[in-house]
Amino acid sequence: MLAAGSICIAWLDSMQAPLPPEPMYALLVAYFCYAVIVAILAWRTEIATVRGTFIRHVIDILAFAAFMSMTDGASSPFFVLIPFTLLSATLHWRWRGAFWSGLVCLLILLYLGYFDTRDLFDPDADTTTNVSRLLFIFVAAVLLIWLGAHQEAVRAELLRLVQRTPALPQGREWPAAAALEYAAHVMLVKRALLIWSDGEEPWTYVALWKNGVCKVTQMPPDAFEFWTDKTLQQRSLLISDAARGRLLVHKGDGRFDWWTGERPPLSPALVDTFSLTSAVSVHFEVGDLQARLFLLEPPALTLDDVAITEIIADRIKALFEQAMLVRRLSDEAAVEERIRIGRDLHDGVLQTLAGTALQLQSLRPMGQQPPDDLEERLTAIQSMLVDEQRELRTFIRALEPGREHGNAAEVQLEHQFAVLADRLMLQWQIDVDVALDPAKVRLPMGLTYELARMTSEATANAVRHGHAQKVRIKLRTDREAITLTVDDDGVGFGFGGRVEHAELEHKKMGPRSLRERTAARGGRLSIDRIAEWTRVMIMLPMPR
């Protein structure tokens, strides 16, 4: 557009000053063709692969200098082309481009307008125009240098936003230290302050980061009475003088207004405690958690700092969301672990104690029996208690940090269920028959433990509530599933026909411990009545 307009300018200039226009027209037409070709190539080329920018910039400056020297020097109408070179240099190389291009343009103007001393002292010469244009180029260069430097600073802040990410929270601790370290890194501040309160906790937390050290303090909820005035609670603030209440309030969409309220905009106690002077402050919330971030004494207060700080606060908000999720999952895991422990104690120790109580009760009528029979029964009860003591000790060791009975070690099912059958017969004084299909199979220790507990619980229910005298245990395994079937000759659960897991869960029917254990393993429980037998069937997926 400038090249096309320059041809018109040359034609108008030749109308007022009869100069030979042919060389000028030839150069302008050549430059116009060059400009069209460059524009087409730049338009059709990916921005990342544009090359020769510096060479084209040099050609522009030389062409403009030639056009001006061939017309009226510093007073030439082609002066309009010089601001284009300054702006182009700023866009390409920011403040450095504006500085060096501005310096070159000033030297060209000085050469064209002031190296001829006759024009300098000639009252007819257009000295005022020359000086005004020099002043214009100087001021424009200074402004563009500032604009380029500011653009470079903002770009550097944006790069620091993505060069590092705040460390993820570990455990149940609030991620204040990681959040403030990240914020200080992006904004290049030596001090940063974060205040937050959680609706579920009766505390106000204050974290102060100073020169790489973060200190978190728990304070009463009314420690500062208020952080900001009520009208500023959700606003971002650009604070120039905290003690005097001098601050800009972000109204949204890049609009700012000075604070004009009668009350102090910030808590005087907060200002005094942390010696607040200048700062950028942003509010954020996560559920019931309210927080405000202060980046103290930034190198320079600019409106762009508010936008950058709001982005930082958004990332810190994500950190606190993760911390709250970790806490919630930790609480749920703790509850689930307590349920698992209670279930294991119920299906293990309590069932053994119940069996022992029945055994001891059966000893009363044996007062007239031979001592050898009594001694045999007492020995059996003692052996049963010793076995359960060993099981309980193993269970307690599994609760220690770094230990788990569900590890990857495998055990032989045939031996484990043979021992289990002997213990159940001794514990409940019943007939127990065990069948494995296939007979030789190995499963992870944790899964074997669960199957044994399920079998013990099903047997205990059959004897205690169904008054069973015979129990048949069948365990079938294949590549896809494990099927545990426990049949007993007891009276059953009081409902006929087959009842599947979904109905048992919905109506809360059947043994609760078996339902929970099966569901925890991703399996299905069903209860059926087949002739004189009650069948409890558990299907679990085979671990991969």
Buried (B, 14 or more C-beta within 10 A) or exposed (E): EBBEBBBEBBEEBBEEEEBEBEEBBEBBEEBBEBBEEBEEEEEEEEEEEEEEBEEBBEBBBEBBBBBBBBBBBBBBBBBEBBBEBBBBBBBBBBBBBBBBBBEBBBEBBEBBBBEEEEBEEEEEBBBEBBBEBBEBBBEBBEBBBEBBBBBBBBEEBBEBBEEEEBEEBEEEEBBBBBBBBBBBBBBBBEBBBBBBBBEEEEBBBBBBBBEEEBEBEEBEEEBBEBBBBEEBEEBBBBBBEBBEBBBBBBEEEEEBEEBEEEEBBBBBEBBEBBEBBBBBBBBBBBEEBBBBBBBBBBEEBBEBBBBBBBBBBEBBBBBBBBBBEBBEEEEEEEEEEEEEEEBBEBBBBEBBEBBBEBBEEEEEEEEEEEEEEBEEBBEBBEEBBEBBEEBBEEBEEBEEEEEEBEEEEEBEBBEBBEEBBBBBBBBBBBBBEBEBEEEEBEBBBBBBBBBBBBBBBBBBBBBBBBEBBBBBBBBBBEEEEBBBBBBBBBEBBEEEEEBEBEBBBEEEBBBBBBBBBBEEBEBBBBBBBEEEBBBBBBBBEEEE
